[in-house]
């Protein structure tokens, strides 16, 4: 999770939560390669003006290679500070 946190720091989040849900997917065919299932909640002004799909793409791009080396599945909540108030 530390590598995910370090990568997402590029978005300058006001708030970042990362949850490892890998334990819920033991035995799942996609989890057998050692990559994990994660959920991230990111609050960042980098998302301002972007539709949801573009926000998800930005998160995926920011995570880069981790999407192929460490992460099998990723649940994303991407908001601006204004949207969570």
N, CA, C and O atoms as a MOPAC input file, in Angstrom:
PM7 MOZYME 1SCF
protein

 N      0.82000 1    -1.18700 1     0.00000 1
 C      0.00000 1     0.00000 1     0.00000 1
 C      0.87100 1     1.26100 1     0.00000 1
 O      0.45000 1     2.31200 1    -0.48300 1
 N      2.05700 1     1.15000 1     0.53200 1
 C      2.93800 1     2.31900 1     0.56600 1
 C      3.30300 1     2.77600 1    -0.84300 1
 O      3.38100 1     3.97600 1    -1.10500 1
 N      3.52500 1     1.83600 1    -1.74100 1
 C      3.86200 1     2.19900 1    -3.12500 1
 C      2.68800 1     2.90300 1    -3.79800 1
 O      2.89200 1     3.83200 1    -4.57900 1
 N      1.47000 1     2.47400 1    -3.50600 1
 C      0.27500 1     3.12000 1    -4.05700 1
 C      0.17700 1     4.53700 1    -3.50300 1
 O     -0.08400 1     5.48400 1    -4.24600 1
 N      0.38400 1     4.67900 1    -2.20700 1
 C      0.32600 1     5.99700 1    -1.57300 1
 C      1.38000 1     6.93700 1    -2.17300 1
 O      1.09300 1     8.10200 1    -2.44900 1
 N      2.57300 1     6.43600 1    -2.36800 1
 C      3.64200 1     7.25800 1    -2.94600 1
 C      3.29300 1     7.70400 1    -4.36400 1
 O      3.53000 1     8.85500 1    -4.73200 1
 N      2.73800 1     6.80600 1    -5.14900 1
 C      2.38000 1     7.15000 1    -6.52600 1
 C      1.25900 1     8.19000 1    -6.55200 1
 O      1.32100 1     9.15400 1    -7.31500 1
 N      0.24600 1     7.99500 1    -5.72700 1
 C     -0.90000 1     8.91200 1    -5.72100 1
 C     -0.56700 1    10.27200 1    -5.11700 1
 O     -1.34400 1    11.21600 1    -5.26200 1
 N      0.56000 1    10.38600 1    -4.45000 1
 C      1.00100 1    11.68000 1    -3.92400 1
 C      1.18600 1    12.69200 1    -5.05200 1
 O      1.13100 1    13.89900 1    -4.81500 1
 N      1.40400 1    12.21400 1    -6.26700 1
 C      1.55700 1    13.10100 1    -7.43100 1
 C      0.27800 1    13.90400 1    -7.69200 1
 O      0.33100 1    14.96000 1    -8.32200 1
 N     -0.86500 1    13.41400 1    -7.21300 1
 C     -2.13200 1    14.12900 1    -7.39000 1
 C     -2.32800 1    15.19800 1    -6.31600 1
 O     -3.32900 1    15.91600 1    -6.33600 1
 N     -1.39700 1    15.31000 1    -5.39100 1
 C     -1.46700 1    16.26600 1    -4.28000 1
 C     -2.81700 1    16.18800 1    -3.55800 1
 O     -3.54500 1    17.17600 1    -3.46500 1
 N     -3.13200 1    15.00800 1    -3.05600 1
 C     -4.44800 1    14.82300 1    -2.43000 1
 C     -4.59300 1    15.58500 1    -1.11300 1
 O     -3.66100 1    15.66600 1    -0.31300 1
 N     -5.78300 1    16.13900 1    -0.91500 1
 C     -6.10800 1    16.72000 1     0.37900 1
 C     -6.48100 1    15.59900 1     1.35200 1
 O     -6.36400 1    15.74300 1     2.56900 1
 N     -6.92900 1    14.48600 1     0.78500 1
 C     -7.29500 1    13.31700 1     1.58500 1
 C     -7.04200 1    12.07300 1     0.73100 1
 O     -7.34300 1    12.05100 1    -0.46200 1
 N     -6.48700 1    11.04800 1     1.36100 1
 C     -6.23800 1     9.79500 1     0.65400 1
 C     -6.43700 1     8.63500 1     1.61800 1
 O     -5.82000 1     8.57900 1     2.68200 1
 N     -7.29700 1     7.72300 1     1.23500 1
 C     -7.50000 1     6.48000 1     1.97300 1
 C     -7.26000 1     5.32700 1     1.01800 1
 O     -7.73500 1     5.33800 1    -0.11700 1
 N     -6.53200 1     4.34800 1     1.47900 1
 C     -6.28500 1     3.14600 1     0.68500 1
 C     -6.67500 1     1.95200 1     1.54200 1
 O     -6.23000 1     1.81800 1     2.68200 1
 N     -7.50600 1     1.09300 1     0.98600 1
 C     -7.93600 1    -0.10700 1     1.70400 1
 C     -7.51100 1    -1.33600 1     0.90500 1
 O     -7.76200 1    -1.42000 1    -0.29800 1
 N     -6.88300 1    -2.26600 1     1.56400 1
 C     -6.47200 1    -3.52300 1     0.93500 1
 C     -7.57100 1    -4.55200 1     1.17500 1
 O     -7.78500 1    -4.99800 1     2.30300 1
 N     -8.25700 1    -4.91800 1     0.11200 1
 C     -9.33500 1    -5.90500 1     0.19100 1
 C     -8.89800 1    -7.28200 1    -0.31400 1
 O     -9.73700 1    -8.14400 1    -0.57400 1
 N     -7.61100 1    -7.48200 1    -0.45000 1
 C     -7.09500 1    -8.72400 1    -1.03000 1
 C     -7.56400 1    -9.95800 1    -0.26900 1
 O     -7.82200 1   -11.00000 1    -0.87200 1
 N     -7.67200 1    -9.84600 1     1.04300 1
 C     -8.08800 1   -10.98800 1     1.86000 1
 C     -9.49000 1   -11.47800 1     1.49200 1
 O     -9.83100 1   -12.63500 1     1.73900 1
 N    -10.29100 1   -10.60600 1     0.90700 1
 C    -11.65900 1   -10.98600 1     0.53000 1
 C    -11.70300 1   -11.75600 1    -0.79100 1
 O    -12.75900 1   -12.24300 1    -1.19400 1
 N    -10.56200 1   -11.86400 1    -1.45800 1
 C    -10.52800 1   -12.46600 1    -2.78800 1
 C     -9.58900 1   -13.66400 1    -2.87300 1
 O     -9.20300 1   -14.07900 1    -3.96600 1
 N     -9.22600 1   -14.21000 1    -1.73700 1
 C     -8.37600 1   -15.40700 1    -1.74900 1
 C     -9.06900 1   -16.51000 1    -2.53800 1
 O    -10.27000 1   -16.73600 1    -2.38900 1
 N     -8.31100 1   -17.18100 1    -3.36200 1
 C     -8.86900 1   -18.25100 1    -4.17200 1
 C     -9.44600 1   -17.77700 1    -5.48800 1
 O     -9.73200 1   -18.58900 1    -6.36800 1
 N     -9.62200 1   -16.48000 1    -5.63500 1
 C    -10.12400 1   -15.88400 1    -6.87200 1
 C     -9.03800 1   -16.02800 1    -7.93700 1
 O     -7.86900 1   -15.75700 1    -7.66500 1
 N     -9.40600 1   -16.44300 1    -9.12300 1
 C     -8.43400 1   -16.70400 1   -10.18700 1
 C     -7.53300 1   -15.49600 1   -10.45000 1
 O     -6.33500 1   -15.65700 1   -10.68200 1
 N     -8.09100 1   -14.30800 1   -10.41500 1
 C     -7.30700 1   -13.11200 1   -10.68300 1
 C     -6.33900 1   -12.74400 1    -9.58400 1
 O     -5.42800 1   -11.94800 1    -9.81100 1
 N     -6.50900 1   -13.29900 1    -8.40500 1
 C     -5.63100 1   -12.97000 1    -7.27400 1
 C     -4.46300 1   -13.93400 1    -7.16100 1
 O     -3.58100 1   -13.73600 1    -6.32500 1
 N     -4.43800 1   -14.96400 1    -7.97600 1
 C     -3.40700 1   -15.98300 1    -7.84700 1
 C     -2.03100 1   -15.52100 1    -8.31300 1
 O     -1.03100 1   -16.17100 1    -8.00800 1
 N     -1.96200 1   -14.42200 1    -9.03700 1
 C     -0.65800 1   -13.93900 1    -9.49400 1
 C      0.02400 1   -13.05000 1    -8.45900 1
 O      1.10300 1   -12.51500 1    -8.71800 1
 N     -0.59700 1   -12.88700 1    -7.28200 1
 C      0.01400 1   -12.13000 1    -6.20400 1
 C     -0.35000 1   -10.66000 1    -6.15800 1
 O     -0.02400 1    -9.96600 1    -5.19500 1
 N     -1.02300 1   -10.18100 1    -7.19200 1
 C     -1.44300 1    -8.77500 1    -7.18100 1
 C     -2.68300 1    -8.63600 1    -6.30400 1
 O     -3.44600 1    -9.58900 1    -6.14100 1
 N     -2.87900 1    -7.44700 1    -5.74100 1
 C     -3.94300 1    -7.25300 1    -4.77000 1
 C     -5.17100 1    -6.54100 1    -5.28400 1
 O     -5.19300 1    -5.98000 1    -6.38000 1
 N     -6.18900 1    -6.58500 1    -4.45300 1
 C     -7.45400 1    -5.87900 1    -4.67300 1
 C     -7.47500 1    -4.70100 1    -3.70300 1
 O     -7.36100 1    -4.88900 1    -2.49200 1
 N     -7.61900 1    -3.49900 1    -4.22900 1
 C     -7.55800 1    -2.30400 1    -3.40600 1
 C     -8.73600 1    -1.38000 1    -3.69700 1
 O     -9.34700 1    -1.43100 1    -4.76400 1
 N     -9.03100 1    -0.53500 1    -2.71500 1
 C    -10.00500 1     0.53900 1    -2.88200 1
 C     -9.29900 1     1.82300 1    -2.47000 1
 O     -8.63600 1     1.87100 1    -1.43400 1
 N     -9.44300 1     2.86500 1    -3.28800 1
 C     -8.84700 1     4.15800 1    -2.94800 1
 C     -9.91700 1     5.23300 1    -2.95100 1
 O    -10.80500 1     5.25200 1    -3.80300 1
 N     -9.81200 1     6.12100 1    -1.98800 1
 C    -10.65600 1     7.30600 1    -1.91800 1
 C     -9.68800 1     8.47900 1    -1.96300 1
 O     -8.90600 1     8.68500 1    -1.03500 1
 N     -9.74600 1     9.24700 1    -3.04800 1
 C     -8.81400 1    10.35600 1    -3.25400 1
 C     -9.60000 1    11.65100 1    -3.39900 1
 O    -10.54100 1    11.74300 1    -4.18700 1
 N     -9.19600 1    12.64400 1    -2.62500 1
 C     -9.76400 1    13.98400 1    -2.74200 1
 C     -8.64600 1    14.88300 1    -3.23900 1
 O     -7.63500 1    15.06300 1    -2.56100 1
 N     -8.83500 1    15.45300 1    -4.43800 1
 C     -7.78200 1    16.26000 1    -5.04800 1
 C     -8.37700 1    17.28400 1    -6.00100 1
 O     -9.37400 1    17.02200 1    -6.67500 1
 N     -7.76100 1    18.43200 1    -6.04600 1
 C     -8.18100 1    19.45600 1    -7.00500 1
 C     -7.79200 1    19.06900 1    -8.43300 1
 O     -8.24800 1    19.69600 1    -9.38900 1
 N     -6.96700 1    18.05900 1    -8.58000 1
 C     -6.60100 1    17.56300 1    -9.91300 1
 C     -7.81700 1    17.03100 1   -10.66400 1
 O     -7.78200 1    16.89800 1   -11.88800 1
 N     -8.89000 1    16.72500 1    -9.93900 1
 C    -10.09700 1    16.18500 1   -10.55100 1
 C    -11.09000 1    17.26100 1   -10.98000 1
 O    -12.09600 1    16.96000 1   -11.62400 1
 N    -10.81100 1    18.51200 1   -10.62700 1
 C    -11.75100 1    19.60200 1   -10.92800 1
 C    -12.00900 1    19.68300 1   -12.42600 1
 O    -11.07900 1    19.74300 1   -13.23000 1
 N    -13.28700 1    19.68200 1   -12.78400 1
 C    -13.69400 1    19.81100 1   -14.18100 1
 C    -13.63300 1    18.52500 1   -14.99000 1
 O    -13.97900 1    18.52200 1   -16.17200 1
 N    -13.19800 1    17.43300 1   -14.37200 1
 C    -13.10400 1    16.16200 1   -15.09400 1
 C    -14.32400 1    15.29300 1   -14.82200 1
 O    -14.77400 1    15.20000 1   -13.68000 1
 N    -14.86400 1    14.65800 1   -15.85200 1
 C    -15.95100 1    13.70400 1   -15.62900 1
 C    -15.39700 1    12.44300 1   -14.94900 1
 O    -14.18500 1    12.22900 1   -14.94100 1
 N    -16.27300 1    11.61500 1   -14.38300 1
 C    -15.81100 1    10.43800 1   -13.64100 1
 C    -14.84000 1     9.53600 1   -14.40200 1
 O    -13.84200 1     9.10000 1   -13.82900 1
 N    -15.10500 1     9.24700 1   -15.66300 1
 C    -14.21700 1     8.36800 1   -16.41500 1
 C    -12.81700 1     8.96200 1   -16.54500 1
 O    -11.82600 1     8.24100 1   -16.42700 1
 N    -12.72700 1    10.25300 1   -16.78300 1
 C    -11.41900 1    10.91200 1   -16.88900 1
 C    -10.68800 1    10.89400 1   -15.54700 1
 O     -9.46200 1    10.79600 1   -15.51200 1
 N    -11.42200 1    10.98700 1   -14.46000 1
 C    -10.80400 1    10.92100 1   -13.12700 1
 C    -10.19700 1     9.54400 1   -12.89900 1
 O     -9.08000 1     9.42000 1   -12.39700 1
 N    -10.94600 1     8.51100 1   -13.27300 1
 C    -10.43800 1     7.14500 1   -13.11500 1
 C     -9.20700 1     6.93200 1   -13.98600 1
 O     -8.22900 1     6.32300 1   -13.55400 1
 N     -9.26100 1     7.43100 1   -15.20200 1
 C     -8.10000 1     7.30000 1   -16.09200 1
 C     -6.89000 1     8.01000 1   -15.50700 1
 O     -5.77100 1     7.50900 1   -15.61600 1
 N     -7.09400 1     9.16800 1   -14.88800 1
 C     -5.99900 1     9.90400 1   -14.26500 1
 C     -5.39100 1     9.09200 1   -13.12500 1
 O     -4.16900 1     9.04300 1   -12.98400 1
 N     -6.22700 1     8.45800 1   -12.31400 1
 C     -5.72000 1     7.61600 1   -11.22900 1
 C     -4.92300 1     6.44600 1   -11.80500 1
 O     -3.82000 1     6.15800 1   -11.34000 1
 N     -5.47500 1     5.77200 1   -12.81400 1
 C     -4.76500 1     4.64700 1   -13.43700 1
 C     -3.42000 1     5.09600 1   -14.01500 1
 O     -2.40800 1     4.42100 1   -13.82700 1
 N     -3.40900 1     6.20900 1   -14.70100 1
 C     -2.17300 1     6.72500 1   -15.28700 1
 C     -1.16100 1     7.07000 1   -14.20200 1
 O      0.02900 1     6.78900 1   -14.34100 1
 N     -1.63500 1     7.67600 1   -13.12900 1
 C     -0.75600 1     8.05000 1   -12.02700 1
 C     -0.15500 1     6.81300 1   -11.37200 1
 O      1.00600 1     6.83700 1   -10.96300 1
 N     -0.91500 1     5.74900 1   -11.26700 1
 C     -0.39900 1     4.50800 1   -10.68000 1
 C      0.55400 1     3.78600 1   -11.62500 1
 O      1.40300 1     3.01100 1   -11.18600 1
 N      0.41100 1     4.03900 1   -12.91100 1
 C      1.34600 1     3.51600 1   -13.90300 1
 C      1.57100 1     2.02100 1   -13.81400 1
 O      0.62600 1     1.23300 1   -13.84800 1
 N      2.82200 1     1.64200 1   -13.70100 1
 C      3.22900 1     0.24100 1   -13.71600 1
 C      2.64500 1    -0.57100 1   -12.55500 1
 O      2.52300 1    -1.79200 1   -12.65400 1
 N      2.29000 1     0.09300 1   -11.46900 1
 C      1.69600 1    -0.63400 1   -10.33700 1
 C      0.43400 1    -1.37600 1   -10.75600 1
 O      0.06600 1    -2.38100 1   -10.14700 1
 N     -0.23100 1    -0.87400 1   -11.80400 1
 C     -1.43900 1    -1.54000 1   -12.28800 1
 C     -1.12800 1    -2.91000 1   -12.88600 1
 O     -2.02700 1    -3.74200 1   -13.00800 1
 N      0.10100 1    -3.15400 1   -13.25400 1
 C      0.46200 1    -4.45800 1   -13.81400 1
 C      1.33000 1    -5.28100 1   -12.87500 1
 O      1.46700 1    -6.49100 1   -13.06100 1
 N      1.92100 1    -4.63700 1   -11.86200 1
 C      2.81600 1    -5.36000 1   -10.96000 1
 C      2.22900 1    -5.63200 1    -9.58400 1
 O      2.52100 1    -6.66900 1    -8.98800 1
 N      1.40400 1    -4.72200 1    -9.06500 1
 C      0.92400 1    -4.82500 1    -7.69000 1
 C     -0.59700 1    -4.89300 1    -7.56500 1
 O     -1.11300 1    -5.44500 1    -6.59300 1
 N     -1.31300 1    -4.33800 1    -8.53700 1
 C     -2.75900 1    -4.18600 1    -8.41700 1
 C     -3.48200 1    -5.04400 1    -9.45100 1
 O     -3.23100 1    -4.94600 1   -10.65200 1
 N     -4.38300 1    -5.88600 1    -8.95200 1
 C     -5.23500 1    -6.67400 1    -9.85300 1
 C     -6.56900 1    -5.97000 1   -10.07100 1
 O     -7.07300 1    -5.90600 1   -11.19200 1
 N     -7.13900 1    -5.43800 1    -8.97800 1
 C     -8.43500 1    -4.76600 1    -9.04800 1
 C     -8.37900 1    -3.50200 1    -8.19800 1
 O     -7.76300 1    -3.47100 1    -7.13300 1
 N     -9.04300 1    -2.45900 1    -8.70000 1
 C     -9.00800 1    -1.18600 1    -8.00600 1
 C    -10.37700 1    -0.53000 1    -8.03800 1
 O    -10.92900 1    -0.27200 1    -9.10800 1
 N    -10.91700 1    -0.26400 1    -6.86200 1
 C    -12.16300 1     0.48200 1    -6.71800 1
 C    -11.76200 1     1.92600 1    -6.42900 1
 O    -10.96900 1     2.17700 1    -5.52200 1
 N    -12.30200 1     2.87700 1    -7.19100 1
 C    -11.86800 1     4.27100 1    -7.09400 1
 C    -13.02200 1     5.19300 1    -6.72600 1
 O    -14.10400 1     5.12700 1    -7.31000 1
 N    -12.76900 1     6.04700 1    -5.75100 1
 C    -13.62400 1     7.18800 1    -5.45000 1
 C    -12.72500 1     8.40600 1    -5.62300 1
 O    -11.76800 1     8.58000 1    -4.86800 1
 N    -13.02400 1     9.25100 1    -6.61100 1
 C    -12.19200 1    10.41600 1    -6.91800 1
 C    -13.05900 1    11.66500 1    -6.87700 1
 O    -13.93100 1    11.85100 1    -7.72600 1
 N    -12.82100 1    12.50700 1    -5.90100 1
 C    -13.64400 1    13.70200 1    -5.67400 1
 C    -12.77300 1    14.94300 1    -5.50500 1
 O    -11.57000 1    14.85100 1    -5.26000 1
 N    -13.40500 1    16.09600 1    -5.64100 1
 C    -12.74500 1    17.34000 1    -5.25600 1
 C    -13.17200 1    17.67600 1    -3.83400 1
 O    -14.15200 1    17.12900 1    -3.32700 1
 N    -12.44100 1    18.56800 1    -3.19700 1
 C    -12.77600 1    18.97600 1    -1.83100 1
 C    -14.20300 1    19.53300 1    -1.78300 1
 O    -14.95400 1    19.26100 1    -0.84700 1
 N    -14.55500 1    20.29400 1    -2.77600 1
 C    -15.88800 1    20.90100 1    -2.84600 1
 C    -16.99300 1    19.83200 1    -2.87600 1
 O    -18.05000 1    20.01500 1    -2.27100 1
 N    -16.75100 1    18.73400 1    -3.56700 1
 C    -17.76700 1    17.68600 1    -3.70800 1
 C    -18.01200 1    16.90500 1    -2.43000 1
 O    -19.07700 1    16.30600 1    -2.27700 1
 N    -17.06300 1    16.89300 1    -1.51500 1
 C    -17.27400 1    16.12500 1    -0.29100 1
 C    -17.81100 1    16.96300 1     0.85100 1
 O    -18.11700 1    16.43500 1     1.92000 1
 N    -17.92800 1    18.25500 1     0.63700 1
 C    -18.44900 1    19.13200 1     1.69500 1
 C    -19.95200 1    19.20300 1     1.66100 1
 O    -20.55700 1    19.89500 1     2.48100 1

